[in-house]
Amino acid sequence: MKTSSKRGHIALMVGHCAGMVDLVALPVWVGTLISRYGLDPQQAGMLATLFLAGAVVASLLLAPKFQRLNGRLVATLGFGVAAAAFFGVSMVSDFGSMAALHGLAGFAAGSALSVTHGTIARSERPHRLFAIVGTALGVFGIIFMGSTPPLVAAAGGPMLFVVFAGVMAVGALAALLAFPVADPVPAGHDSAAAAKPLSAAVWFGVVGIGCMALVQAMTFSFLERVGSDRGFGLAAITGVLIALGVVSMIPAPLAAMLEKRLPARSVMMAGAAVQAMLVAVIMNSPAFAPYAMAASVFAAVMIFTHTFAFGLIASLDLSGRALAATPAMVMIGAAIGPILGGTLVKASGYSSLSIAALVMACVAVFCFSRIPVAKAAPQQGVAA
């Protein structure tokens, strides 16, 4: 099965949606843990962080070995174990068991997602293919946000984790039936060159995306809660989350259309700045309209920016190793986000998140500014 085949595309789309479920689900996830399980913001953030930390560890372990892994086997087993772990969460209520199962689910899903992203990076047009799977994530977001909150409201908190288990099971089935083999290193670039240490430019991109992911997770985890605590109402907030899913369908195909028209580095720098501005509106607006408008486009900024970043880093690292570590670069920030956000909210209120977002945006913009304008860089520098 090739990455260019329709079945291969479907498997990668499903794998991306399952592995990146946190990008869609964090508001409902953390909100459910607080409202249905009686956890405080810090505890709820900790459980989400354990899932994300598990994914980071898996990605860091597997990414350097990506070229030697059987992608179909890793993806199938990874999503399968994650499905079992999430179903286990639905059957328990004590914090210790939930914590252990969150960590296991994260490690398993992160393993599957690493080979998914590494395979996308080794495709003929990684920017375009990442845009395709990003569009699929937008569609998945609409379905998830439209259906899951009412299910949880009707059936209780455990239903959320049954849904997660189902998502992971579908990911495992798609991987088993159609997971593609990564394309060979492009002609004109021998395997020795592709195996050289990653360049400093790649590492600056990795750190910058990690900072944006931290802001994304920190804010997204409490997007539903801040609206609820300001009295906007469940129906209104659910509408915002559905709108967020609809809007999130736009940036990936738009990024594919603009691949040759916008400089990737400029998009990445602007994306980090816009993201911080949206956090300030979401966390400080006492009125519903500004909150709703900023929240509805919040995820879209990350999706659009990350698509350009993915394509640029793929051009800087032909081996696919750096982007096989996409779960690590995204989720190391995302893993810190929920617990950091919960701690800040508990100590200083929601407005403190906007200050943290500004600091992270400054770091991200600096890192992105260090990447060369040209889409090529010598493969030397920091060892992988």
C-alpha positions, 0 to 999 in steps of 0.5 A, a space after each residue: 500500500 502506497 501513501 498516494 493510494 486512496 486507501 492509504 490516504 484514508 488510513 492516514 486520515 483516520 490515524 491522524 484524527 484518532 491520534 490527535 483527538 486531544 486537539 478536538 476533545 480537550 474542552 469536553 475532556 477537562 470539562 467532563 472531569 471537573 463537572 462529572 467526576 468532581 475533580 478540581 481544575 488542577 486534577 483534571 488538567 493532570 489526567 489530560 497531561 498524563 495522556 499527552 505525556 505518554 504520547 510524548 514518551 512514545 514519540 521520543 522513543 520511536 521517532 529515531 527508529 522510524 525508518 526501521 519500524 513496521 508502520 502498520 503493526 505499530 499503528 494497529 497495536 497502538 490504537 488497539 491498546 489505546 482503545 482498551 485503555 480508554 474503555 478501562 477508564 470508563 469502568 473506574 472512578 478512582 483517580 489512581 486508576 484513571 491516571 494510570 490508564 490515561 498514561 497507557 492510552 497516551 503511550 499507545 496512541 502516541 506510538 501509532 501517531 508517530 508512525 502515522 506522521 512519519 509516513 506522511 512526512 515521507 510522502 511525495 507532497 507532505 504539505 498537501 497530505 498533512 493538509 488533507 489529514 488536517 481537513 479530516 480532523 476538522 470534519 471529525 471535530 464537527 462530529 465530535 463536538 456536535 454529538 459528544 456533549 449531549 451524549 455525556 449529558 445524557 449518559 454521564 462522564 464514563 460515556 466520554 471515554 467509551 467514545 474515545 475507545 470507539 475512536 481508537 478502535 476505528 483507528 486500529 481497524 483502518 491501520 490494519 486494513 490499509 496503513 501504507 508504507 512510507 515512500 523511499 527517500 527522494 531521488 538525488 538524496 542518498 540514505 546517508 545524507 538523510 540520516 545525518 543529525 538534524 539541523 539547528 533550523 529543524 530544532 528551532 521549528 520543533 521548539 516553536 511548534 511546541 510553544 504553540 502547542 502549549 498555548 493551544 492545550 492550556 487555553 483549549 482545556 479551559 475554553 468550555 469552563 471559562 464560558 460556563 463560569 461566566 454564565 454563557 450557558 451549555 447550549 451557547 457554549 456547545 454552539 461555539 464548540 460546533 462552530 469551532 469544528 466547522 471553522 476548523 475545516 477551512 484552514 487545512 485546505 486553505 493552507 494546501 492552496 496557499 502552499 506556494 504563495 505564502 512563505 512558511 516562516 512568515 505564516 508561522 511567526 504570524 500564527 504564533 502572534 495571532 494565537 496569543 491575541 485570541 487567548 487574551 480575548 477568550 480569557 478576558 472577555 465578559 461578553 459572549 460575542 467576543 468570546 464566541 468569535 475568538 473561540 470559534 477560530 482558535 483551533 483554526 490558527 494552529 491547524 493552518 500554522 502547523 500545516 506550513 510548519 510540517 511542510 517546511 520541516 519535511 523539506 529540512 529533514 528528508 529522513 522523516 525522523 523529525 516529523 515522526 516526532 510530531 507527537 512529541 513536538 506538539 504534545 510535549 507542549 500540550 502535555 504541560 498545557 492542561 496542568 499548567 493551565 489548571 494551576 494558573 486558573 486555580 492560583 490566579 484566575 483565567 486572565 493569567 492564561 493570557 499572560 502565559 500565552 504572550 510569553 510563549 508567543 514571544 518564544 515561538 516567534 523568536 524560534 521561527 525567526 531563526 529558520 532560514 527563508 529558503 526551504 532547504 538547510 544543511 543537515 548538520 547541527 544538533 544530533 537527533 
